[in-house]
Amino acid sequence: MFCLRFLSFCLIGVCWACSGALADLVSPFGGETAPNFADVTVLEDRVRVSLEIDRSDFPIFVGSETEPGQSLAARTGRTMKVWVNGNAVTPVTRRAELRPRKARRTAATAYGLPQPRSADVVSAELDYIFANQPESIEIEPPMDRSGRPTASIGVMVTHMGIPVTDYRYLSQRESLRLNWEDPWFSRFDNPNLTRHHASPLMSFISVEPREVRHEIILRLGDLENWVELEFGNTTKVGSSEMRMIAKRASSFFTEKNPILVDGTSVTPQSVDVSRITVGAEGLTVLPDDIITLRRTTLLGVIVTYPQHRLPDQVQMRWDLFPNGLEAVPVTLTDPAGAVPAQARQNDPEVIWTNHLKTWKPLQTSSVPVTTATTLQAPLLSVALALFGFGLLVWAIRASRLATGLAGFAIALGLSLSASPVTSALQLFGPPDLSKAEAGPVVADLVKNAGVALLETHDGSFEKALKPFVPTHALTSVGDEIRRGLSVRLPSGASTRVIGIEDVTIGDLGTKQDEGSQPIIVRWTATVTGGHWGHAHTRQITYRALAEISAMNGAWMLTGLTILRADPI
């Protein structure tokens, strides 16, 4: 009853539009699927706990009245307890209202598993204020007298903007050791309460069909120890500071952490530097206009080394070890997957060796003409008739007229009997396509375009186009493939096509004088790419005007205009 009374006093909040950036990491621990959730943020002067309370569990989170006339709203969430340096802190209630549940990306929703939770939650925000920065805090969910949790509650903890945990469950009193000099090293005593990105400095080497890529996550503070950035006393980083950081960092990482590909030293083609955030839902590239704190700013660096083929060996020597860090985690990724490694101060070399036994180099190929203008003709019947006439002529010349007439009669009878049997006769001239026949042809041409996009050099790209694009259309079609079909991640990393499906022919236009066939076509492409150790897979639906023509026994893409590209 008091739950209904409380809800009647609550303000009905405006629905949150939870669109956001699509995450690249799905938590395997399931805390985000709990009916109740606590976002715990440790700030410089307080611990802020933002609660989402399932409507059915609301009574569990209401504390007993401690002050005369204290409202039910003020008592909401009081069973969540926080200790600072061992001393219990009474919270200040900032907000309590009814709101729609916040959407969180989860393995459960990704696979359609049921979630017995209320659509609306009681949302409460509480501040546990302290005077001096403590060495530790303790957090406890609602508990019964025997020390067991009375509600299922997920938790996400951050310290000064740095995540301490991924989505986890809070099932007992937990102690968090705070490092105010470097929040990256704040840790729970419970080793199960941790995050995916455990280290503030991480290295990722991706070996792909046409590119070796070295990606690095590091703190701005570490970069300042290696590069003179001339920040002065500023405590924040905006777009102007980021431009300077990117320029200096780009020059620095061009020379550092050298890489050998098949025993040969390689020079990077590009070095891209971004500000990023790392959280429970993955890694996000920040826009230029975002302001971040200097001491907690995280950078993502992508160094690219284009190649003509998948190498046999890649060797990297790691040069950069901040004070107190003796090992840097390295992830080695190739088309078969990822394996962990480490670069240590006494052993800084990391080697990737190609063990892909069934890997076949991705190459474009011609699309043979298998459909042409045909005529159904009784070829067997005609052949038998011709045989009969030939036999008769032979018999007349050989003065064996009776035999010839008999053979001619038999052949003619067989010819008449076989006349219903017809065979397809291919005629000369450009073939005609039906909608059903056009689908597989266009699918093969689009797959070729996806393979051609792997090429990073202009000369290699043009060479990859030649099996399916005529010489006179190389520039126009190549430019449109790069413009309309290239898909890049927010970090700037490119993706590759791994599947073409649902090819639908919308309309076959009138064939042009030169034999080119205009076709309106729609298809869905599955693309994949990675940055900083995470694979992204996306589906994109395209609608295009393609022009194809049969030349020298192969279908050629003579024109292309991408009309729409819609991510699914």
Secondary structure, DSSP 8 states (H G I E B T S, - for coil): -HHHHHHHHS-B-----------S---SS-GGGSSEEEEEEE-SSEEEEEEEEEGGGGGGGB----STT--HHHHBTTTSEEEETTEE---EEEEEEEEE------HHHHTT------SEEEEEEEEEE-SS--SEEEEE--B-TTS-BSS-EEEEEEETTEES-SSEE--S-EEEE--SS-GGG-EESSTTS--S---SSEEEEEEETTEEEEEEEEEHHHHHHHS----TT--EE-HHHHHHHHHHHHHHHHHSS-EEETTEE---SEEEEEEEEEETTEEEE--TT--EEGGG-EEEEEEEEE-SS--SEEEEE-----TT--EEEEEEEETTEEEEEEEETTB-EEEEE---SS--------EE-----EEEE-HHHHHHHHHHHHHHHHHHHTT-HHHHHHHHHHHHHHHHHHTT--EEEE-SS-----HHHHHHHHHHHHHHHHHHTT--SHHHHHHHHTTTS-GGGHHHHHHHHHHHH--B-TTS-B-EEEEEEEEEEEEE----TTS-EEEEEEEEEEEEEEETTEEEEEEEEEEEEEEEEEETTEEEEEEEEEEEEEE-
